[in-house]
Amino acid sequence: MAEIKIEQKKQIWPWLLVGLVIAALLVYLLVFRDNDKNAEVLTKADYITNTNEPALLSAKESNDTVAAYVNFVESNKDKMSLDHAYTNEALLKLIDATKAKANEVGYEVRADIEKAKEYAKMITKDPFETTHADNIKKADDILTKVLQNIQKAKYPGLADEVEALRSASESIKPGVLTLDQKDAVKNYFEKASDLLKKMN
C-alpha cells in the first residue's frame, strides 16, 4: 500500500494573537502619546508663569475700570499741560484701576488708595506750584507698591513689567518741575498701562 502523507493544517490563531498584541500596542502608544503632549504643554506653561496654574494669564478678567485707564493713556499721550489736568486725570484713573484690580484679588488697599488720592488732588490746586512732581512721585510710589503686591500674589509671570514700572517711578525726580520731566511722568503712566493691560 502506498503511504499517505497527512499534512497538518497550519494554525492561524498564533498569528491572530500576534496581530492583536501589535494592535493593542499601537492603540496604547497613540493614546498615551497625546497625554504626554498635554503634559509637555502644561510643563511649559508652568515654567513661563512659575506657578502650577498655567491658565492664570490666559484667563482674562476684563475689568472695565482697568480698560478705561488703558484707553485714556493710549489716546491722550500728548496732552500734558501747565494746568496738570491730564496728569491729575491719569493719576485718578490709575488709582481707580489699581483699586479695582486689588479688589479682584482680595488685596486690602483702602489706606494706600486714600493717600494716593490726596496727592492727586494736591497737583491741581495751584498750577504754578513747584512741588507737583513731589506729589506725583509720592502717589506713583504708593501705586507701584500696590501693583507689585498684586503682581506677586496673582501674576508672578509679570515681574519684568513691575520692574519697568518701578524704574519709571524712580525716574520722576522730586524738586524738578513736572513739565520739565513730562516724558518721565508719561512714561510712568504708560508702564502702568502696560502692566494693567496684561493683568486684565
Summary of the structure (lengths in Angstrom):
residues: 200
radius of gyration: 31.3
end to end distance: 98.3
largest distance: 133.4
contacts: 548
relative contact order: 0.12
helix: 73%
strand: 0%
